Amino acid sequence: MEVEALESIYMDDFIKLSDEPLTYQVHVVPNQDGENNFVALLLKAEIPETYPDVEPKIEIVVKKGLIDSQVKEIKQLLDQQVQENMGMAMMYTLSEAVREYLVENNREGNDGSEHQEMLRRMEQKKKKDDKVEADKQEEANASEEEKRREIHGTPVTVETFAAWKAKFDMEMQGTKKISLKDEATAKLTGRQLWKTGLVTEDDAEEAEAEVEVEIEDIAELNDEVVVQESHK
């Protein structure tokens, strides 16, 4: 499956060398359209039967524009990518990691001289310093934004208001349902409450006892009235 995918992606830049053991090569360049490629190499891969649980055997063949120190860096890059992707089909990931390296080092006139190597390292250092500075600036901007929110709060936008309104309407709908339920419950008779399960048998017995007490109180009051009338 991986071989077919690589064939469709790299087309003429992919060549199968043998089936047993499965061996193929990928011609890696910065730009697949063939223009302005000042560096290029071949990645030759021998795939073991237990791949991807076992790493592939990879050979780097320089085609143009790369010096020994760069080949060493590419090998280190491949070793790192292999360790990070063990257990997964990784040849496309490895090929793309190398291609990205070539994009960053795609310059004309790389003759391998000390002067050329010095210029390359200076450029790499500048890129690294620029990235560090950009990360610091991004962190500072995020910190400043956090402080601004603490002081002024989150600004109201169409999106934030819509989110608040949706949450508010949902809460109000829940409150309304509870209110309607309470109102409906209040209109039920004692028998209806008991049938719907809103009143338990214990509740019913307590209510019955209260009614009996009220009846006794009314009877005593009536007796007092009768006595008072007879005295008149």
Secondary structure by P-SEA (a helix, b strand, c coil): caaaaaaaacccccccccccccccccccccccccccccccbbbbbbbcccccccccbbbbbbcccccaaaaaaaaaaaaaaaaaccccccaaaaaaaaaaaaaaaccccccccaaaaaaaaaaaaaaaaaaaaaaaaaaaaaaaaaaaaaaccccccaaaaaaaaaaaaaaaaaaaaaaaaaaaaaaccaaaaaaaccccaaaaaaaaaaaaaaaaaaaaaaaaaaaaaaac
